Amino acid sequence: MPTALWIAHVHVTNEDAYMEYAKRATGAIADHGGVFLARGGKYEQLEGNDRKRNVVARFPSLQAAHDCYYSDAYQEALSFAKGASERDLVIVEEAE
């Protein structure tokens, strides 16, 4: 079964609320087997909209990434990001 990547591009508008989201989301992601590959590090914007925070997490499967997003713990964390950020988030299955 191929692993999956959770790729987020974020513009933070309320740093305090977003950091609360990040703290809570970390646990929810780990609970579903997710591990961070990139989390807000240096980047180079080549095309499209520039969002200064970029996050990539790997999950054991597309289903695990999906289940994480819809879990109660992640949805609670997400309530802190809403209104505190502009986000794009996609789950992509990795090539085998």
JOUR-V853103 format. One record per residue. N is the residue number from 1. RES is the residue in one small letter. SS is DSSP state (~ for helix, > for strand, _ for the rest). PHI is phi as a letter, one per 20 degrees, with the letter a starting at -180 (999 if undefined). PSI is psi in whole degrees, 0 to 359 (* if undefined). Layout:
N|RES|SS|PHI|PSI  N|RES|SS|PHI|PSI
This chain:
1|m|_|999|127  2|p|_|f|148  3|t|_|f|172  4|a|>|c|149  5|l|>|d|138  6|w|>|d|114  7|i|>|d|120  8|a|>|c|138  9|h|>|c|124  10|v|>|c|138  11|h|>|d|114  12|v|>|e|129  13|t|_|d|344  14|n|_|c|100  15|e|~|f|316  16|d|~|f|312  17|a|~|f|321  18|y|~|f|325  19|m|~|f|328  20|e|~|f|319  21|y|~|g|310  22|a|~|f|319  23|k|~|f|313  24|r|~|f|322  25|a|~|f|327  26|t|~|g|314  27|g|~|f|317  28|a|~|f|319  29|i|~|f|314  30|a|~|f|322  31|d|~|f|339  32|h|_|d|17  33|g|_|n|10  34|g|_|f|141  35|v|>|c|140  36|f|>|e|132  37|l|>|d|328  38|a|>|b|142  39|r|>|b|84  40|g|_|m|20  41|g|_|e|188  42|k|_|f|149  43|y|_|b|167  44|e|_|c|119  45|q|_|e|118  46|l|_|d|323  47|e|_|b|161  48|g|_|m|195  49|n|_|f|134  50|d|_|e|121  51|r|_|c|122  52|k|_|f|346  53|r|>|d|123  54|n|>|c|132  55|v|>|c|133  56|v|>|c|126  57|a|>|c|143  58|r|>|d|135  59|f|>|d|157  60|p|_|f|336  61|s|_|a|166  62|l|~|f|321  63|q|~|f|320  64|a|~|f|320  65|a|~|f|317  66|h|~|f|312  67|d|~|f|324  68|c|~|f|311  69|y|~|g|318  70|y|~|e|4  71|s|_|f|154  72|d|~|g|318  73|a|~|f|317  74|y|~|f|320  75|q|~|f|324  76|e|~|f|315  77|a|~|g|316  78|l|~|f|332  79|s|~|f|335  80|f|~|f|334  81|a|~|e|330  82|k|>|f|128  83|g|_|n|352  84|a|_|d|2  85|s|>|a|161  86|e|>|d|125  87|r|>|c|147  88|d|>|c|133  89|l|>|c|132  90|v|>|c|148  91|i|>|d|130  92|v|>|c|127  93|e|>|f|134  94|e|_|f|152  95|a|_|f|146  96|e|_|e|*
